[in-house]
Amino acid sequence: MIFAHGSTHGMQPHEVHALSLVVFQDTLHYSDAAAAEGVQQAISASTPGYHNTMHAIIHRGIDGHRQYVEGDRAGLGENIQSVLAHFRKNEEG
């Protein structure tokens, strides 16, 4: 979603990177080092084949941004729930 937001608002790559770090730190409560690693993993996973699950989640985020902008709250909710269900399934099994 951060990438899509940056693209639609004309942000430069370094601005999207900085925004991503802030989201990881302030919203997700990652440490500085963990935020830097998480953002780098997300960047790397944007390449198909690097991490297929994370790659799919990135594309869900892009879809989620579109759903948010278009006011499709039900679709966005389903989108987020399916990602969370994937992680719950992996935790349980």
Secondary structure, DSSP 8 states (H G I E B T S, - for coil): -HHHHHHHTT--HHHHHHHHHHIIIIIS---HHHHHHHHHHHHHHTSTTS-HHHHHHHHHHHHHHHHHHTT-HHHHHHHHHHHHHHHHHHHH-
